[in-house]
């Protein structure tokens, strides 16, 4: 590929990400900057919520041609909240789901939330993090929840493969699954971030899995034009 073609691709990706951010009703993109180089996108500037920061990252990942995202957005709250307010709302949010055990705790310091405790399933760890991401005033979430290994679970690899084949978002033939103890290792190549993350979720839902080592790479076959309606 010539230098001119690479620059042209970078410009199309940058413009596509900008259009995607402006098209998403969850995001105030007025103070977000986007740079693209060689398929790597960097988001800079300010956003008014932690959830918005994560939503901006998801927008960038949805664009064809994006292979990596550096999310350097800073959360700048419109209305400051105390740690006590955030802690109270985080506790309420965690109590909303019976599937999140009482062993999960949230510590708040300077609007940064740290989750601790132990759970039996990876989806419980993920769900707890998603619940507190929406709490107003949160600047970041650090997830230190431990997933306890389950003994005696058989055919874990086969269960993960079947889960991948059941998912409409994944071409399971492109992904190889290995299980090392309580860790699922995914390799292969997919066409988008959505497929890569869907594969990780499917593997993480298997009983006995405490961690997913996602080595799947992204190799899109083409880059779409920068029209808002053509980014999916």
C-alpha contacts under 8 A as a table, 3 or more apart, distances in Angstrom:
res1	aa1	res2	aa2	distance
1	X	5	X	6.29
1	X	6	X	6.72
2	X	5	X	5.21
2	X	6	X	6.36
3	X	6	X	5.09
3	X	7	X	6.20
4	X	7	X	5.17
4	X	8	X	6.12
5	X	8	X	4.95
5	X	9	X	6.14
6	X	9	X	5.10
6	X	10	X	6.18
6	X	38	X	7.00
7	X	10	X	5.06
7	X	11	X	6.20
7	X	37	X	7.81
8	X	11	X	5.13
8	X	12	X	6.27
9	X	12	X	5.09
9	X	13	X	6.14
9	X	223	X	7.46
10	X	13	X	5.14
10	X	14	X	6.08
10	X	36	X	5.28
10	X	37	X	5.45
10	X	38	X	6.46
10	X	39	X	6.83
11	X	14	X	5.08
11	X	15	X	6.11
11	X	36	X	7.09
12	X	15	X	5.20
12	X	16	X	5.98
12	X	223	X	7.93
12	X	224	X	7.90
12	X	225	X	6.48
12	X	226	X	5.71
13	X	16	X	5.02
13	X	17	X	6.13
13	X	36	X	6.61
13	X	39	X	7.57
13	X	63	X	7.27
13	X	64	X	7.52
13	X	65	X	6.64
13	X	66	X	7.10
13	X	223	X	7.63
13	X	226	X	7.19
14	X	17	X	5.25
14	X	18	X	6.26
14	X	34	X	6.22
14	X	35	X	6.03
14	X	36	X	5.43
14	X	41	X	7.48
15	X	18	X	5.06
15	X	19	X	6.17
15	X	226	X	5.81
16	X	19	X	5.12
16	X	20	X	6.10
16	X	63	X	6.71
16	X	225	X	7.37
16	X	226	X	4.43
16	X	227	X	6.78
16	X	228	X	6.94
16	X	231	X	7.06
17	X	20	X	4.96
17	X	21	X	6.16
17	X	34	X	7.44
17	X	59	X	6.94
17	X	60	X	5.37
17	X	63	X	6.37
18	X	21	X	5.16
18	X	22	X	6.23
18	X	34	X	6.87
19	X	22	X	5.14
19	X	23	X	6.03
19	X	226	X	7.38
19	X	227	X	7.37
19	X	228	X	5.49
20	X	23	X	5.04
20	X	24	X	6.36
20	X	59	X	6.07
20	X	60	X	7.38
20	X	63	X	7.78
20	X	228	X	6.22
20	X	231	X	7.35
21	X	24	X	5.41
21	X	27	X	6.64
21	X	28	X	7.98
21	X	29	X	6.02
21	X	56	X	6.42
21	X	59	X	6.20
21	X	60	X	7.71
22	X	25	X	7.68
22	X	27	X	7.36
22	X	28	X	7.52
22	X	29	X	5.88
23	X	228	X	7.17
24	X	27	X	5.79
24	X	59	X	7.86
25	X	28	X	7.70
26	X	52	X	6.50
26	X	55	X	7.15
27	X	47	X	7.97
27	X	52	X	5.60
27	X	55	X	7.00
27	X	56	X	6.74
28	X	31	X	7.47
28	X	47	X	6.89
28	X	48	X	7.66
28	X	52	X	7.81
29	X	32	X	5.15
29	X	47	X	7.62
31	X	45	X	5.63
31	X	46	X	5.52
31	X	47	X	6.97
32	X	43	X	6.77
32	X	44	X	5.78
32	X	45	X	4.75
32	X	46	X	6.01
32	X	47	X	7.25
32	X	73	X	7.51
33	X	43	X	5.77
33	X	44	X	4.96
33	X	45	X	5.76
34	X	41	X	6.93
34	X	42	X	5.81
34	X	43	X	4.96
34	X	44	X	6.45
35	X	41	X	5.65
35	X	42	X	5.19
35	X	43	X	6.77
36	X	39	X	6.39
36	X	40	X	5.56
36	X	41	X	4.42
36	X	42	X	6.39
37	X	40	X	5.30
37	X	41	X	6.61
39	X	65	X	5.82
39	X	66	X	4.76
39	X	67	X	5.14
39	X	68	X	6.57
40	X	66	X	6.09
40	X	67	X	5.76
40	X	68	X	4.58
40	X	69	X	5.73
40	X	70	X	7.56
41	X	60	X	7.38
41	X	66	X	6.75
41	X	67	X	7.95
41	X	68	X	6.18
41	X	69	X	4.80
41	X	70	X	6.21
42	X	69	X	5.81
42	X	70	X	4.66
42	X	71	X	6.05
42	X	72	X	6.97
43	X	57	X	7.86
43	X	69	X	7.61
43	X	70	X	6.27
43	X	71	X	5.06
43	X	72	X	5.51
43	X	73	X	5.95
44	X	71	X	6.98
44	X	72	X	5.03
44	X	73	X	4.73
44	X	74	X	7.55
45	X	72	X	7.39
45	X	73	X	5.20
45	X	74	X	6.29
46	X	73	X	5.42
46	X	74	X	4.85
46	X	75	X	5.84
46	X	76	X	6.14
47	X	50	X	7.64
47	X	52	X	6.49
47	X	53	X	6.20
47	X	73	X	6.60
47	X	74	X	6.22
47	X	75	X	5.03
47	X	76	X	5.92
47	X	77	X	7.80
48	X	52	X	6.85
48	X	75	X	5.57
48	X	76	X	5.14
48	X	77	X	4.95
48	X	78	X	6.25
49	X	52	X	5.06
49	X	53	X	6.40
49	X	75	X	5.63
49	X	76	X	7.02
49	X	77	X	6.34
49	X	136	X	7.16
49	X	137	X	6.96
49	X	138	X	7.07
49	X	139	X	6.96
50	X	53	X	4.97
50	X	54	X	6.46
50	X	75	X	6.05
50	X	133	X	6.54
50	X	134	X	7.53
50	X	137	X	7.91
50	X	138	X	6.02
50	X	139	X	5.33
50	X	140	X	6.22
51	X	54	X	5.21
51	X	55	X	6.13
51	X	133	X	5.67
51	X	134	X	5.74
52	X	55	X	4.87
52	X	56	X	6.09
53	X	56	X	5.22
53	X	57	X	6.49
53	X	71	X	7.86
53	X	73	X	6.49
53	X	74	X	7.85
53	X	75	X	7.15
54	X	57	X	5.07
54	X	58	X	6.33
55	X	58	X	5.04
55	X	59	X	6.25
56	X	59	X	5.05
56	X	60	X	6.44
57	X	60	X	5.22
57	X	61	X	6.34
57	X	69	X	7.11
57	X	71	X	6.47
58	X	61	X	5.06
58	X	62	X	6.32
59	X	62	X	5.29
59	X	63	X	7.02
60	X	63	X	5.67
60	X	66	X	7.16
60	X	69	X	7.16
61	X	64	X	7.92
61	X	66	X	6.15
61	X	67	X	7.68
61	X	68	X	7.69
61	X	69	X	7.10
61	X	192	X	7.67
61	X	193	X	5.58
61	X	194	X	7.36
62	X	66	X	7.75
62	X	192	X	7.18
62	X	193	X	6.52
62	X	194	X	6.68
62	X	231	X	6.92
62	X	232	X	6.39
63	X	66	X	5.97
63	X	231	X	5.32
63	X	232	X	6.73
64	X	192	X	6.96
64	X	220	X	6.62
64	X	222	X	7.17
64	X	223	X	5.25
64	X	224	X	6.24
64	X	231	X	6.54
64	X	232	X	7.59
65	X	219	X	7.86
65	X	220	X	5.85
65	X	222	X	6.85
65	X	223	X	5.21
65	X	224	X	7.95
66	X	69	X	7.46
66	X	192	X	7.99
67	X	193	X	7.58
67	X	218	X	5.97
67	X	219	X	7.49
75	X	139	X	5.83
77	X	80	X	5.93
77	X	137	X	6.60
79	X	137	X	7.73
80	X	137	X	6.53
81	X	85	X	6.32
81	X	86	X	6.91
81	X	111	X	7.89
81	X	136	X	7.92
81	X	137	X	5.61
82	X	85	X	5.22
82	X	86	X	6.44
82	X	111	X	7.48
83	X	86	X	5.06
83	X	87	X	5.96
83	X	108	X	5.85
83	X	109	X	6.33
83	X	110	X	6.37
83	X	111	X	5.82
84	X	87	X	5.08
84	X	88	X	6.15
84	X	108	X	7.91
85	X	88	X	5.28
85	X	89	X	6.35
86	X	89	X	5.20
86	X	90	X	5.98
86	X	108	X	7.20
86	X	111	X	7.13
86	X	135	X	6.83
86	X	136	X	7.10
86	X	137	X	6.50
86	X	138	X	6.96
87	X	90	X	5.01
87	X	91	X	6.16
87	X	106	X	7.08
87	X	107	X	7.15
87	X	108	X	6.02
88	X	91	X	5.28
88	X	92	X	6.33
89	X	92	X	5.00
89	X	93	X	6.08
89	X	135	X	6.36
90	X	93	X	5.02
90	X	94	X	6.19
90	X	106	X	6.94
90	X	131	X	7.77
90	X	132	X	5.47
90	X	135	X	6.34
91	X	94	X	5.21
91	X	95	X	6.27
91	X	105	X	7.94
91	X	106	X	7.16
92	X	95	X	5.15
92	X	96	X	6.52
93	X	96	X	5.27
93	X	97	X	7.75
93	X	131	X	5.78
93	X	132	X	6.34
93	X	135	X	7.71
94	X	97	X	6.24
94	X	100	X	6.71
94	X	128	X	6.35
94	X	131	X	6.34
94	X	132	X	7.19
95	X	98	X	6.74
95	X	100	X	7.46
97	X	100	X	5.66
98	X	101	X	6.84
99	X	124	X	6.65
100	X	104	X	7.14
100	X	119	X	7.91
100	X	124	X	5.67
100	X	125	X	7.88
100	X	127	X	7.41
100	X	128	X	6.41
101	X	104	X	6.04
101	X	119	X	6.92
102	X	105	X	7.44
103	X	117	X	5.19
103	X	118	X	6.05
103	X	119	X	7.33
104	X	115	X	6.80
104	X	116	X	5.69
104	X	117	X	4.49
104	X	118	X	6.50
104	X	119	X	7.61
104	X	128	X	7.86
104	X	145	X	7.15
105	X	115	X	5.66
105	X	116	X	5.30
105	X	117	X	6.08
106	X	113	X	6.33
106	X	114	X	5.63
106	X	115	X	4.68
106	X	116	X	6.53
107	X	113	X	5.58
107	X	114	X	5.07
107	X	115	X	6.45
107	X	116	X	7.99
108	X	111	X	5.96
108	X	112	X	5.58
108	X	113	X	4.57
108	X	114	X	6.43
109	X	112	X	5.28
109	X	113	X	6.62
111	X	137	X	6.43
111	X	138	X	5.11
111	X	139	X	5.49
111	X	140	X	7.29
112	X	138	X	6.11
112	X	139	X	5.45
112	X	140	X	4.97
112	X	141	X	6.07
112	X	142	X	7.70
113	X	138	X	6.95
113	X	139	X	7.81
113	X	140	X	6.20
113	X	141	X	4.81
113	X	142	X	6.18
114	X	141	X	5.84
114	X	142	X	4.67
114	X	143	X	5.96
114	X	144	X	6.94
115	X	129	X	7.54
115	X	141	X	7.50
115	X	142	X	6.22
115	X	143	X	4.92
115	X	144	X	5.49
115	X	145	X	5.95
116	X	143	X	6.85
116	X	144	X	5.00
116	X	145	X	4.49
116	X	146	X	7.33
117	X	144	X	7.44
117	X	145	X	4.99
117	X	146	X	6.17
118	X	145	X	5.59
118	X	146	X	4.63
118	X	147	X	5.74
118	X	148	X	6.56
119	X	122	X	7.55
119	X	124	X	6.56
119	X	125	X	6.80
119	X	145	X	7.22
119	X	146	X	6.30
119	X	147	X	5.03
119	X	148	X	6.10
120	X	124	X	7.47
120	X	147	X	5.57
120	X	148	X	5.31
120	X	149	X	7.27
120	X	150	X	7.52
121	X	124	X	5.44
121	X	125	X	6.98
121	X	147	X	6.12
121	X	148	X	7.53
121	X	205	X	7.19
121	X	207	X	6.92
121	X	208	X	7.58
121	X	209	X	7.46
121	X	210	X	7.10
122	X	125	X	5.15
122	X	126	X	6.33
122	X	147	X	6.18
122	X	204	X	5.66
122	X	205	X	6.37
122	X	209	X	7.11
122	X	210	X	6.01
122	X	211	X	7.35
123	X	126	X	4.98
123	X	127	X	5.87
123	X	204	X	6.74
123	X	205	X	6.01
124	X	127	X	5.02
124	X	128	X	6.10
125	X	128	X	5.37
125	X	129	X	6.55
125	X	143	X	7.83
125	X	145	X	6.13
125	X	146	X	7.69
125	X	147	X	7.30
126	X	129	X	5.28
126	X	130	X	6.36
127	X	130	X	5.09
127	X	131	X	6.20
128	X	131	X	5.22
128	X	132	X	6.68
129	X	132	X	5.56
129	X	133	X	6.24
129	X	141	X	7.12
129	X	143	X	6.67
130	X	133	X	5.12
130	X	134	X	7.09
131	X	134	X	6.11
131	X	135	X	7.59
132	X	135	X	5.29
132	X	138	X	7.98
132	X	141	X	7.69
133	X	138	X	6.97
133	X	140	X	7.77
133	X	141	X	6.86
134	X	138	X	7.81
135	X	138	X	6.03
138	X	141	X	7.54
146	X	210	X	7.99
147	X	210	X	5.11
147	X	211	X	7.89
148	X	210	X	6.62
149	X	182	X	6.30
149	X	208	X	5.56
149	X	209	X	6.81
149	X	210	X	6.06
150	X	153	X	6.74
150	X	182	X	8.00
150	X	207	X	7.30
150	X	208	X	4.65
150	X	209	X	7.79
151	X	208	X	6.94
153	X	156	X	6.82
153	X	207	X	6.92
153	X	208	X	6.22
155	X	158	X	5.27
155	X	159	X	6.28
156	X	159	X	5.09
156	X	160	X	6.29
156	X	179	X	7.37
156	X	206	X	6.76
156	X	207	X	7.12
156	X	208	X	7.41
157	X	160	X	5.21
157	X	161	X	6.29
157	X	177	X	6.60
157	X	178	X	6.41
157	X	179	X	5.94
157	X	184	X	7.90
158	X	161	X	5.13
158	X	162	X	6.20
159	X	162	X	5.16
159	X	163	X	6.17
159	X	206	X	6.79
160	X	163	X	4.98
160	X	164	X	6.24
160	X	177	X	7.50
160	X	202	X	6.73
160	X	203	X	5.35
160	X	206	X	6.18
161	X	164	X	5.12
161	X	165	X	6.36
161	X	172	X	7.48
161	X	177	X	6.89
162	X	165	X	5.11
162	X	166	X	6.26
163	X	166	X	5.10
163	X	167	X	6.46
163	X	202	X	5.96
163	X	203	X	7.51
164	X	167	X	5.37
164	X	170	X	6.47
164	X	171	X	7.77
164	X	172	X	5.45
164	X	199	X	6.41
164	X	202	X	6.22
164	X	203	X	7.71
165	X	168	X	7.74
165	X	170	X	7.25
165	X	171	X	7.33
165	X	172	X	5.37
167	X	170	X	5.69
167	X	198	X	7.97
167	X	202	X	8.00
168	X	171	X	7.87
169	X	194	X	7.50
169	X	195	X	5.83
169	X	198	X	6.62
170	X	195	X	5.30
170	X	196	X	7.96
170	X	198	X	6.80
170	X	199	X	6.64
171	X	174	X	5.91
171	X	175	X	7.53
171	X	190	X	7.56
171	X	195	X	7.81
172	X	175	X	5.37
173	X	176	X	7.70
174	X	188	X	5.63
174	X	189	X	5.86
174	X	190	X	6.53
175	X	186	X	6.66
175	X	187	X	5.72
175	X	188	X	4.62
175	X	189	X	6.65
175	X	190	X	7.78
175	X	216	X	7.37
176	X	186	X	5.79
176	X	187	X	5.23
176	X	188	X	5.99
177	X	184	X	6.95
177	X	185	X	5.85
177	X	186	X	4.99
177	X	187	X	6.75
178	X	184	X	5.91
178	X	185	X	5.07
178	X	186	X	6.62
179	X	182	X	6.92
179	X	183	X	5.73
179	X	184	X	4.60
179	X	185	X	6.01
180	X	183	X	5.23
180	X	184	X	6.45
180	X	185	X	7.46
182	X	208	X	5.85
182	X	209	X	4.67
182	X	210	X	5.59
182	X	211	X	6.94
183	X	209	X	5.65
183	X	210	X	6.08
183	X	211	X	5.00
183	X	212	X	5.73
183	X	213	X	6.93
184	X	203	X	6.67
184	X	204	X	7.74
184	X	209	X	6.55
184	X	211	X	6.47
184	X	212	X	4.82
184	X	213	X	6.02
185	X	212	X	6.04
185	X	213	X	4.73
185	X	214	X	6.07
185	X	215	X	7.16
186	X	200	X	7.82
186	X	212	X	7.51
186	X	213	X	6.26
186	X	214	X	4.98
186	X	215	X	5.51
186	X	216	X	5.99
187	X	214	X	6.83
187	X	215	X	4.92
187	X	216	X	4.51
187	X	217	X	7.51
188	X	215	X	7.32
188	X	216	X	4.89
188	X	217	X	6.34
189	X	216	X	5.50
189	X	217	X	4.82
189	X	218	X	5.67
189	X	219	X	6.48
190	X	193	X	7.95
190	X	195	X	6.42
190	X	196	X	6.57
190	X	216	X	7.10
190	X	217	X	6.39
190	X	218	X	5.13
190	X	219	X	6.16
190	X	220	X	7.40
191	X	195	X	7.06
191	X	218	X	5.47
191	X	219	X	5.26
191	X	220	X	4.42
191	X	221	X	7.01
192	X	195	X	5.46
192	X	196	X	6.55
192	X	218	X	5.81
192	X	219	X	7.30
192	X	220	X	6.38
193	X	196	X	4.98
193	X	197	X	6.11
193	X	218	X	6.84
194	X	197	X	5.31
194	X	198	X	6.02
195	X	198	X	5.02
195	X	199	X	6.14
196	X	199	X	5.28
196	X	200	X	6.47
196	X	216	X	6.46
196	X	217	X	7.68
196	X	218	X	7.54
197	X	200	X	5.01
197	X	201	X	6.23
198	X	201	X	5.13
198	X	202	X	6.21
199	X	202	X	5.15
199	X	203	X	6.25
200	X	203	X	5.19
200	X	204	X	6.03
200	X	212	X	6.58
200	X	214	X	6.52
201	X	204	X	5.03
201	X	205	X	6.27
202	X	205	X	5.34
202	X	206	X	7.16
203	X	206	X	5.70
203	X	209	X	7.76
203	X	212	X	6.83
204	X	209	X	6.23
204	X	210	X	7.39
204	X	211	X	6.88
204	X	212	X	6.17
205	X	209	X	7.55
206	X	209	X	5.89
209	X	212	X	7.45
220	X	223	X	7.35
224	X	230	X	6.71
224	X	231	X	6.82
225	X	230	X	7.14
226	X	230	X	7.30
226	X	231	X	7.58
227	X	230	X	5.58
227	X	231	X	7.27
228	X	231	X	6.28
229	X	232	X	7.65
